[in-house]
């Protein structure tokens, strides 16, 4: 049988074999419990993001025909970085909203209101996304639980990134709306911008365009629907330096964090003056190959471990952060503080 329950794709499944319950979640964020024998489905809870994984636990010694009452708890993981725990033994949403005076009858009414017969007809499956399932009630289906019992908060994921023209800094924005400037050479956050700083920079840029006679809002305003938030793109244009540096790496955010990819054909094609990196007491003509310095930083600890046994007791390696000459006359990677380059 094919059960027509969700409005969109199903991405997560778990099965309580003892009680014959199928728990499903998907792109619509809804999590249903469906009885494999009675074909009765109950909306357990609803997430704000698509559900990617589920883990449910049933009650010991429950009647297999108890439906969703046989479930004790559930863990859910979504496209966000947080994990939620749902205690399904707690009073239902309507009981809490009504002051808890309903007792078992209130819980029963809520479950009746949240349950419906899952249809298996081909017609309802075809039109399920339009809400035309033959077995569905016209009344709105409310979840048994509205808020999770426990939340394991994760780090906000990076959702936007842009590489600056200097090819050593990346501007990012995460799911919390925080905008940060990353340094690729050190692998650390160089600066975190407050909302006031971002708005001030955008306002100053807009005033400059008005004074120059340029039309405001032609490229940087809202889209036709008036709902697009292009604050990140506007701020990137404000801080992006007018320089030209060869591209030596690629970056992506598929894991919710920055990943730097260096290809042999292009990773050694960019150089930068030492003074531009903030290194003092060096010649103005001294240059660094950025790809070479990152590669040296990545293998710095490995080389020390390999050479540790052969090193004489009287010799000691230079202190971390102390400039030293490399075979090609460039500053060593130690001066670039490769803390994150060696660990990420």
C-alpha positions in Angstrom: 0.0 0.0 0.0 1.0 3.6 -0.6 -0.2 6.0 2.1 -1.1 9.5 1.0 -0.3 11.6 4.1 2.3 14.3 3.4 2.0 17.3 1.2 5.6 16.9 -0.1 8.4 14.4 -0.3 9.0 12.0 2.6 12.7 12.1 3.7 12.7 10.2 7.0 11.1 7.0 8.3 11.1 5.0 11.5 9.1 1.9 12.4 7.9 0.7 15.7 7.8 -3.0 15.0 6.3 -4.0 18.3 3.2 -1.9 17.9 3.1 -1.7 14.1 3.5 2.0 13.9 5.1 3.9 11.0 6.5 7.4 11.8 7.3 9.5 8.8 8.6 13.0 8.2 9.6 15.0 5.2 10.0 18.2 3.3 6.7 19.7 4.6 8.1 19.5 8.2 5.2 17.4 9.4 5.7 14.1 11.3 2.9 11.6 11.2 2.3 8.3 13.0 0.5 5.8 10.8 -0.9 2.4 12.0 0.1 -0.2 9.5 -3.0 -2.3 10.4 -5.7 0.3 11.0 -4.4 2.9 8.5 -5.1 5.6 11.0 -2.6 8.5 10.8 -1.9 11.1 13.6 0.0 14.3 13.3 2.5 14.1 16.1 4.3 17.4 15.7 5.4 19.9 13.0 8.9 21.2 12.4 9.8 24.6 10.9 12.3 23.0 8.6 12.3 19.8 6.4 12.8 16.6 8.5 15.8 14.6 7.6 16.0 11.9 10.3 13.7 10.4 13.0 14.1 8.1 16.0 11.0 7.0 18.0 10.6 4.9 21.1 7.5 3.0 21.9 5.9 2.3 25.3 6.7 -1.1 26.9 3.7 -3.4 27.1 1.3 -1.2 25.2 -1.6 -2.6 23.2 -0.6 -2.8 19.5 -4.0 -1.2 18.6 -3.3 1.9 20.7 -2.1 3.8 17.7 0.0 6.9 18.5 -0.7 6.3 22.2 1.8 3.5 22.0 4.6 5.9 21.3 6.7 7.3 24.2 9.1 9.8 22.6 10.7 10.9 19.4 13.9 12.6 18.3 13.9 14.7 15.1 16.7 16.2 13.1 16.0 18.8 10.4 17.9 20.9 7.9 18.7 23.3 10.8 21.6 22.6 13.1 19.4 21.8 16.1 18.0 18.5 17.3 14.6 18.2 19.0 13.2 15.8 21.6 9.5 15.3 21.8 7.9 13.7 24.9 4.7 12.2 23.4 3.4 11.1 26.9 2.8 14.8 27.9 -0.7 16.3 27.7 -1.7 17.3 24.2 -1.7 20.8 22.9 -5.4 21.4 23.3 -5.3 20.2 26.9 -2.6 22.8 27.8 -4.4 25.6 25.9 -7.7 24.7 27.7 -6.1 24.7 31.1 -5.8 20.9 31.4 -9.4 20.4 32.7 -10.3 17.8 30.1 -8.3 15.0 31.6 -8.2 11.9 29.5 -11.3 13.0 27.5 -9.5 16.1 26.4 -6.5 14.1 25.2 -8.9 11.7 23.4 -10.7 14.6 21.7 -7.4 16.1 20.6 -6.2 12.8 19.2 -9.5 12.4 17.3 -9.1 15.8 15.9 -5.5 15.2 14.9 -6.1 11.8 13.3 -7.6 10.8 9.9 -7.7 7.7 7.8 -4.7 7.5 5.4 -6.0 7.0 1.9 -4.4 4.5 -0.4 -6.3 5.3 -3.6 -4.3 6.3 -6.7 -6.5 9.4 -7.2 -5.8 10.8 -3.7 -2.1 10.1 -4.1 -1.9 12.0 -7.3 -3.7 15.0 -5.8 -2.3 14.8 -2.3 -0.2 17.9 -2.7 -3.3 19.9 -3.5 -5.0 18.8 -0.3 -7.6 16.6 -2.2 -7.0 13.3 -0.5 -10.2 11.4 -0.3 -9.7 10.2 3.2 -8.8 13.6 4.7 -11.0 15.7 6.9 -11.7 19.2 5.7 -10.9 20.4 9.2 -7.4 21.6 9.9 -5.2 18.8 11.4 -3.5 20.1 14.5 -0.4 18.5 16.0 -0.4 16.6 19.3 2.6 18.6 20.4 3.4 22.1 19.3 6.8 22.7 21.0 9.6 20.3 21.6 10.4 19.1 25.2 14.1 19.5 24.7 16.3 21.3 22.1 19.9 20.6 21.5 21.0 23.8 19.9 23.6 23.7 17.1 25.8 26.3 15.6 24.1 28.5 13.0 24.8 27.2 9.5 26.4 29.4 6.9 23.8 30.1 4.1 25.6 32.8 2.1 29.2 33.5 1.2 31.1 35.8 -1.2 34.9 35.8 -1.9 36.4 39.3 -1.7 38.5 40.6 -4.6 41.7 40.4 -2.5 41.2 36.6 -2.6 42.1 36.1 1.0 38.9 37.1 2.7 35.3 35.7 2.6 32.1 37.4 3.7 29.5 35.0 5.2 26.0 35.1 6.6 24.5 32.4 8.8 21.0 31.3 9.6 20.9 33.7 12.6 21.6 36.7 10.3 25.1 37.2 11.6 27.6 38.6 9.0 31.3 37.7 9.5 34.5 38.3 7.6 36.8 35.2 7.4 40.5 35.2 6.7 41.4 32.3 4.4 45.1 32.3 5.4 44.5 32.0 9.1 41.1 30.2 8.9 39.7 32.5 11.5 36.9 35.1 11.8 38.6 38.4 11.2 35.6 40.5 12.1 32.0 40.2 13.2 29.7 42.9 12.0 26.8 44.1 14.0 23.4 44.9 12.4 24.1 48.6 13.1 27.4 48.5 11.3 25.9 46.8 8.3 23.0 49.3 8.0 25.3 52.2 8.4 27.6 51.1 5.6 24.7 50.5 3.3 23.2 53.9 4.1 26.6 55.6 3.5 26.9 53.9 0.1 23.3 54.9 -0.8 24.1 58.5 0.1 27.2 58.4 -2.1 25.2 57.1 -5.0 22.7 59.9 -4.6 25.4 62.6 -4.5 26.9 61.1 -7.7 23.6 61.3 -9.4 23.3 57.5 -9.8 19.8 56.0 -9.5 19.2 54.4 -6.2 17.5 51.0 -6.0 17.9 50.1 -9.6 20.2 47.2 -8.9 20.3 47.0 -5.1 16.7 47.5 -4.2 14.0 45.0 -3.6 12.8 42.6 -6.2 9.5 42.9 -8.0 7.7 41.1 -5.1 9.3 43.5 -2.6 10.2 40.6 -0.3 13.9 39.9 -1.2 16.4 40.6 1.5 19.6 41.7 -0.2 21.2 43.3 2.8 24.1 40.8 2.5 24.7 41.6 -1.2 24.6 45.4 -0.6 27.1 45.1 2.3 29.4 43.0 0.2 29.5 45.7 -2.4 30.4 48.2 0.3 33.4 46.4 1.7 34.7 44.6 -1.4 38.1 46.3 -2.3 38.8 47.4 -5.8 41.8 45.2 -6.4 42.6 42.4 -8.8 44.1 39.1 -7.5 44.3 35.8 -9.3 41.9 33.1 -8.2 43.7 30.4 -6.2 41.0 28.6 -4.4 37.3 27.7 -4.5 34.9 27.8 -1.5 31.5 26.2 -0.8 29.0 26.0 2.1 27.4 22.7 1.5 28.1 21.4 5.0 26.8 24.6 6.6 30.4 25.8 7.1 33.1 27.1 4.8 35.1 24.5 2.8 38.2 25.6 0.9 39.3 23.7 -2.2 42.8 24.1 -3.7 43.5 22.7 -7.1 47.1 22.1 -8.2 46.7 24.0 -11.4 45.7 27.3 -9.8 46.5 27.2 -6.1 50.0 28.7 -6.5 48.9 31.5 -8.9 48.3 34.4 -6.4 50.8 36.5 -4.5 50.4 39.3 -2.0 52.8 41.8 -0.5 53.8 41.1 3.1 52.8 44.7 4.1 49.2 44.0 2.9 49.1 41.1 5.4 49.9 43.4 8.3 53.4 42.0 8.8 55.8 44.7 10.0 59.6 45.2 9.8 59.9 43.6 6.4 60.8 44.8 3.0 58.1 46.6 1.0 59.0 44.3 -1.9 58.6 41.0 0.0 55.7 38.9 -1.4 53.9 35.8 -0.3 52.5 33.1 -2.5 49.2 32.6 -0.6 48.6 29.0 -1.8 52.1 28.0 -0.9 51.8 29.4 2.6 48.5 27.6 3.3 49.9 24.3 2.0 53.0 24.8 4.3 50.7 25.5 7.2 48.6 22.4 6.6 51.7 20.2 6.7 53.7 22.1 9.3 52.9 19.8 12.2 53.3 16.7 10.1 56.8 17.7 9.1 57.8 18.5 12.7 56.7 15.0 13.8 58.6 13.3 11.0 61.7 15.3 11.6 61.5 15.2 15.5 63.3 11.9 15.8 66.2 13.0 13.6 66.6 16.5 15.2 69.5 16.9 17.6 68.8 17.7 21.2 70.8 20.9 21.0 68.7 22.3 18.1 65.4 23.8 18.8 62.7 24.9 16.2 62.0 28.6 15.9 59.3 30.0 18.1 55.8 30.1 16.6 55.0 33.4 14.9 58.7 34.2 14.4 59.6 35.2 10.8 62.2 33.0 9.1 63.5 32.7 5.6 62.3 29.9 3.3 64.4 28.4 0.5 62.8 30.8 -1.9 63.4 33.9 0.2 59.8 34.2 1.4 58.5 34.4 5.0 57.7 31.0 6.5 54.2 29.8 7.3 54.8 30.2 11.0 54.3 34.0 10.7 50.8 33.5 9.4 49.4 31.8 12.6 48.1 28.7 10.9 46.0 27.6 13.8 42.9 26.8 11.8 44.7 25.8 8.7 46.2 22.9 10.5 43.0 21.8 12.2 40.3 22.4 9.5 
